[in-house]
Each structure stands twice: as structure tokens, then as C-alpha cells.
Amino acid sequence: MTVASDSSHRRAKPPNRLFKNWMAKIASLPMILTALFVFVGGTAWTITYSFTGSRMLPKIKWVGFDQYERLWETDRWIISIKNLAVYGGCSLILTLVLGFTLAACLDRKIRFESAFRTIFLYPFALSFVVTGLVWQWILNPDFGLQSVVRGWGWESFTFNPLNDPETVMFGLLIAGLWQGTGLIMCIMLAGLRGIDEDIWKAARVDGIGTVKTYVMVIIPMMRPVFITALVLIASGIIKLYDLVVAQTGGGPGLSSEVPAKYVIEYMFRAQNLGQGFAASTMMLCSVVIILIPWAYLEFGGRKRG
Amino acid sequence: MSKIMQRLVAGTALTAASATMALAEGVKLEVTHWWTSGGEAAAVSKFAEAWNATGNTWVDGAIAGSGGTARPIIISRILGGDPMAATQLNHGRQAQELIEAGLLLDLTDVAEAGGWKDIVNPTSLLDACTLEGRIYCVPVNIHSAQWIWLSHDAYEKAGLTVPTNWHEFVASSGDLEAAGTLPLAMGQQGWQQNIAFGAITLAVAGLDAWTEVNVNKNADVARGPEYTAAFEAAAASRALAAKSNVQDWNQATNMVITGQAGAQIMGDWAQGEFAVAGAVEGEDYSCLPGLGLNAVLDTGGDAFYFPVNEDPEITAAQKELAALLISPEVQVSFNLAKGSLPVRGDIDMSAANGCMQKGLAILADGGVLPSGDISFSQDTTLQIEDLMAQFWSSDMSAADAQAAYAKLIEDAD
């Protein structure tokens, strides 16, 4: 995308712009080549081979759309998509809401702000595997939260999300939020600190309440910050894999399977590369479907304005 | 681009050179496997001891997690040009494409020198290592999946006699549950649920129907009345295991060892866990091959494959190790520790306990079946496991599961 917009700029400007900052351009050449060969080339290769009957080793043996037909007839894939939709929707909204609320609270010039900031950001320093294991233990009914609360005397207390197919995705969501909210909070806090003090003074002079100022004035001003946060959260949702593997292993049964896990398992465990490639191509398609209209609105709009 | 390639080649050469320098005393062979539970680790150390005793060095490359985790790592290392000297895989079709691509060492000369054709029993094990007349792996043990393990402790606490077959187990499960014991321990993972389903099918649907479906891939039989009965029996067992909330197989075995659960359907590798816990067969637990109904066992198991290596010294050592793994003493000590059956019929296994003696007797009578690893591709296996995971952990009806299963058998390869 960078390459494409660069070349359109070049055509519009006098040719000597090409050699302006030539040191910087040479320096970025490795990255451009990597992007071309690894990302674009790898993607094209994967899509090509998703139309073949490759098993353990990639082989050109065309089978048309067979892999895709099988994919969409597979219960596990459908379950994976639904799970990701539930997790993704909840995670997106809750991370943004919680992240912004926490940031707004810290922004009210409370005491020990840096201590709170550290505490909230700390989970982000852990890998998803550690997070998954920790929450697997916390949510374990025999020695986790449930048994602790029962030990306090509330005998009928039941909180066992990971062993119930209906609620297991929310068990994952808790762990995901615990890990991810801190980072979003920090980004939001940075955004809030970038808001000019005079805005607040003006709002106070006009007699607008604090909450209303946040919603009507501050949030619209923080649009770029929200977009950054959105991209970070969305990419985290699509590649959700290690948390599931560590916390539930996809279980009970298939009830916490996710698309990325389907791809990995069919590529390597089932030794069926074609099927895995078809699934990963579908994942790419879903990203592209979301990304292109957004990029068009975001960048296309700016050019006109 | 070419410069990067040169760098890479130079780097590889350096690594190779330093590896050769380490060969001053004996040969270091890195061996990868996924034997990490207590009983398994005890067994693999027998191999290591025997190899180290020859003056060479066993570099242990244990990969935690089950075969499903380890196999992709092993295969990607072989494909990626960083092969280990030897690796465990299940014999059957897992390595077929690697052999076809010429990545695994041909062991035919070692096999002929050792007379493997005459000593390996059942011979189907060696067939599973053979592709187009050449032998590519050493079978080291036989594992069968059709076993049920019963906790004496749990039955005594409930005041019941220990069942001697599957029907008695089902009949007694109500009383066991009333006594507050979980009747059936079940790890909530597809492969374990598939093992339980396979064993129940063999017991309920019978040998003929099982063979038609699992060997001849006959989807009509999979739709037939025998399999309807099997799926209904599986649905009933699902209710018995409903309160089991462990994931790994050895956690489920542990529930049987400690008497928290009445029984577990699991392969004979569970034996190793009982041995490590110091439990005694006949006093603390019993085992019923074929769920006590059909005295047949499948003959899956583990085999060692040796990725092709350019260093002749390592190749020679690989062949030496291959011959060692199947030698009588090593076969005895390894299989006693692991609780699996030896691959040769000509050795003295009188030190084996009751469960293994039962298995040996079945082998001697020829009650052997091919394992799923031999008849189905990994792709079909994973699809069946996915279906089982879905079936055992939801309220999917037996009829729906049977229809989906028959479809998979129809498409199986």
C-alpha cells in the first residue's frame, strides 16, 4: 500500500523528487522487498495452492473449489467462525469502553496514577500462553475462584465457564480483556493528555458537564487515537490462537475453536495443506472485506478534502 | 538474493562443522519423541541407557504435548532441512509423503541383516514400515486402544463388585454414580473420545462391522443397524462421563488411580501411569482388553524413523541405533517400563504383569486388527476426531452423529 501511494505521488510531482531523500529510500528498500516477496508473494502462493489437492507437501494438482466446498460444509469451521464473531464483537466493544473509561478515570488527576497505570498495563507484558494458563487455573472449579468463594461460605456459588460449551468463549473473553485492556488504556490516556487544557476551560465556562464533555467533545477529537486502538484490537482478534490453545485447547469438544486453530491443525496435524490454505485464504478475505471500505473512507476521503 | 543464500549456506556449513567436531568420542544422535508422561519418560530412558552403553550419546529431544503437537514440529524440522538423527512417529501413513520425497533413510539392509521379517510379530507392523518393498522404520512397540481400566477402590467404596465386561460396567454405573463416584473418566479431547468410541464400537457392533468400516471404508455398514447400536451406546457413555472435566488423558487416568472415577477407556499406555503410581494389577485396578467382550486388539504403535543425513558417520550410527532398538534386551526393558507389547514374539516377557500377559496372549492367538493410523490418512483421522469432540461434548443426537460419521467414511482416504 505504501509502495502504491508513493508511486502515485511521484507521477504527480517533478521527477527530481524521486531522488530527494535518496538515503532514506535506499534504507527502506529491504523492507519494501520483504513486503513484496514475503507478504505479497507468500499470499499469492498460498492462494494458488489452496486450489490444489496438496497434502503434506505442496503439489500442483488442481482440484478447483473442492477445498472451499469442503471447508464450508465442515461443522468445525462454521463453529470457529461463530466463536470468533462472538469473541470479536464483545472484545472490540468492551476493550474500547473499558480502556477509555479507565483512561478517563486516571485522567481525573487521581493519586498514585502511575502505580495504577503500571498495574493495568502489567498483564500486557505477559505472553498469551501464560495468560491462558493463569486464567485456566483461576477458572478451574476445583481450586480456582469457585472453590475460594465456596470456602468463604457461599456454598451454592457456581462459576465454571470453561467447562460449559455455552459460556467457554466468555471465559476466553475475560482473559483476553485482562490482557489487552491495559494497552488500550495507555493509548487512550496518551490521547487524553494531548487534548488542550483550554478545551476543558471552555467547556466549564459554557457549563457543560464532565461526562457530556467527554462524549461530545473529547471523543470526537480523539478520532486518530480510536483508529489506532481499533486496528490493534482487530488484529488481535483475527489472530486469536495461542490464548485458546493454552486456556481451553479448543474444548470442551469444539466449543472454543477459532479459525486460526483450524488452519494450523489442518495444515500440520491433518497433513492437508490444501484445506489449511483454503481456510487461511478465507480469513484473508474477511480481513480484506473489512479493510478495503475502511481504507477507502479513511484515505480516499482525505484526498478529496 | 544470492548473497543471502551464500550466507545461509556458509552458516549451515559452520553449524555442520561444529557438529562434526563434537563427534570426537562416539556419535551424538538427537532423538525426538513425545514421551513425556511419567511412565513414558521412564521407558524412553531405557533406550537412552542402552545407546549410551555402546559409547555413543543419546541427545534427548522430548517434545511436550501429545503426538498432535509434536508431529508438526518433527515434520517441519525434516522438511525445513534441520533433521534430527532419529524420531518417533506412529507407524502407518504419517510418514508416507516424507518417504516418497526421499527424506527418510532406507533401512532395508539393516532389516535383512537382523532378519526382521522373521522376528517381527505380527508381520503387519513391518508392512506398515514398508513402501514399495523397502523398509523405512523400526517398529518398537505395539499399542492397542481397546482397553478399559477399572478402579477397585471406587467399586469397593460403593460396595459393588468390579465389572468383568462392558455390559456389567454399564449396569453398575447407576449405583456407582449414586455413591458419588464419576462412572467414566474422559479427557475432553477428540482423540481420546475417538478411542473410546472405537472401543465401544468394537464391543457393541462386533468385529465384522468394525472391520468393514475401519478397513474397507464401507459407508453402508456405517449407516447400518450395528453402528446405530454403537452410537447409542456411545451416547449413553457420554452421559456417564458428563461430569468429567479433565482434559489430558493422564489426568483422567489419575482419577481412576485415586478412585475418583470408576473407569476409563484408554489405550494400554495408561498401564505405565498405574505402574508409576505403584498400583498393582488385580488388587488396585483391573484391565479388560476389548472391553472384556471381544478379545481383539488393534496394533498401532510407535516406530522410529531416521531422516536422511549427508554425514556418513551419522548414517552408520543411525543404522546401529535402528538395530539396537529392536534387539531382544532393549525390547524387554523398554516395553516393561512403557506397558506396551514388544514387536517380536521370540523374547521372554514372563516379567510382564497381568494386563500385558492378557495382551500377549491375544497377540499369540492372532487377534490383531490394523490401527487407525494404518487404515486412515491423518486428514480423515482428524475429521473423525473433530466429529467425536463435537459429539461427546454437546447433546448432538446419536442419529446425527452416525450420519456425519458415515459421510466421513464415504469420503475417507
Interface residues (C-beta under 8 A of the other chain):
Chain A: R55 M56 L57 T74 D75 R76 I79 P141 N160 N163 P165 G249 G250 G251 P252 G253 L254 S255 I264 E265 Y266 M267 F268 R269 A270 Q271 N272 Q275
Chain B: G68 R71 P72 I75 S76 L79 Q94 E97 L98 A101 Q188 Q189 G190 N245 Q247 S377 Q378 D379 T381 L382 Q383 D386 L387 A389 Q390 F391 W392 S393 S394 A404
